[in-house]
Amino acid sequence: METVKHVLIRVDGNAAVAMGHVMRCLTIADALTELHMQVTFVTAGDDAVSLIEGRGYDCRVLGTDYAHMEDEIPVLKEAIDELAPDLLLADSYYVTPAYIASLRGLCRLALIDDFGEQAFPVDALINFQCYGAEVDYTSRYKEVGMPLPKFLTGAQFLPLRSEYAAGIKSRRAEGVRDVLILTGGSDPLAVAASIAETLHEEHLVGGSSKQQTDRNANTAGGVRYHFLCGRFSKSLPVLEKLTGEDDRLILHTWTDAFWDFIKDYDLAVTAAGGTVYELCAVELPCLVYTFAKNQWQSAEWLAAHAGIPSAGDVVLRKGEAGAVASDGESVDPKAIRHLTDLIHELEQDSAKRDAIREGMKTVTDGKGAVRLARELAAFLE
């Protein structure tokens, strides 16, 4: 009887880093499970345990600091010794080459890397971002004299849930009635609150008279703005207040059936992270913005290759941008005003929305998780 391969997935989700990494790893886990592989999750804290276990997976909590991963090495080694995995798949911006090197020899090692800025002593390196195939990893590894791992790069390996491969598409109304605004599970800078406040102020003062007249003419009854927030969202208090005062603003709590939820909108706004790929899969026209360094390359690539407009960075920074938002950063009101102006422009430009839909078709086919799982399975064989 063939031995079942066992994969440990080391990932974190909390108020600081949100749940995007956990969600994409759950999708990978589902695809691995379909190939009859065993998957166990390992996290620093317990914030994501209910989500992971709710999807049917065991989760080992290390009780460590997610932002200082080298400190967890002793306890992680104990978990590896006990669980005896064939592969450890790590997905964290806090992984260091020294962290990976300390685990060599315990099992095979794979890393999800969104940046391409460092060489890691792994057996497999995964970058399924849209720009991933354009990163010159080979030169980077040769420069430091490190053996080349197996590279799995580009959006062909992008892990979207299997529902996205079923061909679900967003509605195609003549005008825009419903706009969906997405700011992630934690929204650490309260971007959603800033957008809602700006839209509410426009409503109170009547906005640009021409804009308001055009919008009302194009959408009987006016445009409604829907905010989807996770339980860690810093915007919730403001959104709860404003949506009670302005019937144009509507608040939704998070839904696991995201693929079904987003098909009923005409336009979307999202950070240039993993969610934009889900919008591409259902061909829901959108514009993106950025608030962290790891989103810059995606926004540039999507604008250049898929015609998805970007509002740019929305952060007032006091120092160098990081992979996640820092406590010293805040939202730039001018940038939010620019973003809402772009929303209104797209509300009025059906040709532009159609062009974005066409560009989205080139980004992903929704089958990346299956390809990635098959590559990892073959790699372990």
CORRAFEN-V90118 format. One record per backbone hydrogen bond with DSSP energy under -1.0 kcal/mol. CO is the residue of the C=O (numbers start at 1). NH is the residue of the N-H. E is the energy in kcal/mol with one decimal. If there is no record, write none. Layout:
BEGIN
co=CO nh=NH e=E
co=CO nh=NH e=E
END
This chain:
BEGIN
co=5 nh=38 e=-3.0
co=6 nh=86 e=-2.7
co=6 nh=87 e=-1.6
co=7 nh=40 e=-2.4
co=8 nh=89 e=-3.4
co=9 nh=42 e=-2.7
co=10 nh=91 e=-2.7
co=14 nh=18 e=-2.0
co=19 nh=23 e=-2.8
co=20 nh=24 e=-2.2
co=21 nh=25 e=-1.9
co=22 nh=26 e=-2.4
co=23 nh=27 e=-1.7
co=24 nh=28 e=-1.9
co=25 nh=29 e=-2.7
co=26 nh=30 e=-2.4
co=27 nh=31 e=-1.9
co=28 nh=32 e=-2.4
co=29 nh=33 e=-2.6
co=30 nh=34 e=-1.8
co=32 nh=37 e=-1.6
co=33 nh=36 e=-2.2
co=38 nh=7 e=-3.1
co=40 nh=9 e=-2.7
co=41 nh=60 e=-3.2
co=42 nh=11 e=-1.9
co=43 nh=62 e=-3.1
co=44 nh=63 e=-1.8
co=44 nh=64 e=-1.2
co=48 nh=52 e=-2.5
co=49 nh=53 e=-3.2
co=50 nh=54 e=-1.9
co=52 nh=57 e=-1.7
co=53 nh=56 e=-1.6
co=58 nh=41 e=-2.7
co=60 nh=43 e=-2.3
co=65 nh=68 e=-1.8
co=68 nh=71 e=-1.2
co=69 nh=72 e=-1.4
co=70 nh=73 e=-1.0
co=72 nh=76 e=-2.6
co=73 nh=77 e=-2.7
co=74 nh=78 e=-1.6
co=75 nh=79 e=-1.7
co=76 nh=80 e=-2.5
co=77 nh=81 e=-2.6
co=78 nh=82 e=-2.0
co=79 nh=83 e=-2.8
co=80 nh=84 e=-2.4
co=86 nh=108 e=-1.7
co=87 nh=8 e=-2.9
co=88 nh=110 e=-2.7
co=89 nh=10 e=-2.7
co=90 nh=112 e=-2.6
co=96 nh=100 e=-2.1
co=97 nh=101 e=-2.7
co=98 nh=102 e=-1.9
co=100 nh=103 e=-1.5
co=101 nh=104 e=-1.1
co=103 nh=106 e=-1.9
co=108 nh=88 e=-2.5
co=109 nh=123 e=-2.5
co=109 nh=124 e=-1.5
co=110 nh=90 e=-2.5
co=111 nh=126 e=-3.1
co=120 nh=122 e=-2.5
co=123 nh=150 e=-2.6
co=124 nh=111 e=-1.9
co=125 nh=152 e=-2.7
co=126 nh=113 e=-3.3
co=127 nh=154 e=-2.6
co=129 nh=132 e=-2.0
co=131 nh=134 e=-1.7
co=132 nh=135 e=-1.3
co=135 nh=137 e=-1.9
co=136 nh=140 e=-1.4
co=137 nh=141 e=-2.5
co=138 nh=142 e=-2.3
co=139 nh=143 e=-2.3
co=141 nh=146 e=-2.5
co=150 nh=125 e=-2.9
co=152 nh=127 e=-2.1
co=154 nh=157 e=-1.9
co=155 nh=158 e=-1.4
co=158 nh=160 e=-1.1
co=161 nh=164 e=-2.1
co=162 nh=165 e=-1.4
co=163 nh=166 e=-1.3
co=177 nh=224 e=-3.1
co=178 nh=266 e=-2.4
co=178 nh=267 e=-1.1
co=179 nh=226 e=-3.4
co=180 nh=269 e=-2.4
co=181 nh=228 e=-1.8
co=186 nh=234 e=-1.9
co=187 nh=190 e=-2.3
co=190 nh=194 e=-1.7
co=191 nh=195 e=-2.5
co=192 nh=196 e=-2.7
co=193 nh=197 e=-2.5
co=194 nh=198 e=-2.1
co=195 nh=199 e=-2.6
co=196 nh=200 e=-2.5
co=197 nh=201 e=-2.4
co=198 nh=202 e=-2.1
co=199 nh=203 e=-1.8
co=200 nh=204 e=-2.2
co=201 nh=205 e=-2.3
co=202 nh=206 e=-1.1
co=208 nh=212 e=-2.9
co=209 nh=213 e=-2.4
co=210 nh=214 e=-2.8
co=211 nh=215 e=-2.7
co=212 nh=216 e=-2.3
co=213 nh=217 e=-2.0
co=214 nh=218 e=-2.0
co=215 nh=219 e=-1.8
co=219 nh=222 e=-3.4
co=224 nh=179 e=-2.9
co=225 nh=250 e=-2.8
co=226 nh=181 e=-3.5
co=227 nh=252 e=-3.1
co=230 nh=233 e=-1.5
co=235 nh=239 e=-2.6
co=236 nh=240 e=-2.8
co=237 nh=241 e=-1.5
co=238 nh=242 e=-2.9
co=239 nh=243 e=-2.6
co=242 nh=246 e=-2.3
co=246 nh=249 e=-1.8
co=248 nh=225 e=-3.3
co=250 nh=227 e=-3.3
co=252 nh=229 e=-2.2
co=256 nh=258 e=-1.5
co=257 nh=261 e=-1.9
co=258 nh=262 e=-2.4
co=261 nh=264 e=-1.1
co=262 nh=265 e=-1.0
co=263 nh=171 e=-2.2
co=267 nh=180 e=-2.8
co=268 nh=287 e=-1.6
co=269 nh=182 e=-3.1
co=270 nh=289 e=-1.3
co=271 nh=273 e=-2.2
co=273 nh=276 e=-1.0
co=274 nh=277 e=-1.0
co=275 nh=279 e=-1.9
co=276 nh=280 e=-2.0
co=277 nh=281 e=-2.1
co=278 nh=282 e=-1.3
co=279 nh=284 e=-2.4
co=282 nh=170 e=-3.1
co=285 nh=268 e=-1.8
co=287 nh=270 e=-1.9
co=288 nh=311 e=-3.4
co=289 nh=272 e=-2.0
co=290 nh=314 e=-2.2
co=292 nh=295 e=-1.9
co=293 nh=296 e=-1.4
co=295 nh=299 e=-2.3
co=296 nh=300 e=-2.2
co=297 nh=301 e=-2.6
co=298 nh=302 e=-3.0
co=299 nh=303 e=-1.8
co=300 nh=304 e=-2.2
co=301 nh=305 e=-3.0
co=302 nh=306 e=-1.5
co=302 nh=308 e=-1.9
co=309 nh=288 e=-2.4
co=312 nh=290 e=-2.0
co=314 nh=332 e=-2.6
co=316 nh=330 e=-1.4
co=322 nh=293 e=-3.0
co=326 nh=329 e=-1.6
co=330 nh=316 e=-3.6
co=332 nh=336 e=-1.9
co=333 nh=337 e=-2.2
co=334 nh=338 e=-2.2
co=335 nh=339 e=-2.2
co=336 nh=340 e=-2.5
co=337 nh=341 e=-2.0
co=338 nh=342 e=-1.9
co=339 nh=343 e=-2.0
co=340 nh=344 e=-2.2
co=341 nh=345 e=-2.0
co=342 nh=346 e=-2.3
co=343 nh=347 e=-2.0
co=344 nh=348 e=-1.1
co=349 nh=353 e=-1.9
co=350 nh=354 e=-2.3
co=351 nh=355 e=-2.1
co=352 nh=356 e=-2.2
co=353 nh=357 e=-2.0
co=354 nh=358 e=-1.9
co=355 nh=359 e=-2.1
co=356 nh=360 e=-2.4
co=357 nh=361 e=-1.1
co=359 nh=362 e=-1.4
co=360 nh=363 e=-1.6
co=367 nh=371 e=-1.6
co=368 nh=372 e=-2.8
co=369 nh=373 e=-2.6
co=370 nh=374 e=-2.3
co=371 nh=375 e=-2.2
co=372 nh=376 e=-2.4
co=373 nh=377 e=-2.4
co=374 nh=378 e=-2.5
co=375 nh=379 e=-2.3
co=376 nh=380 e=-2.1
co=377 nh=381 e=-1.4
END
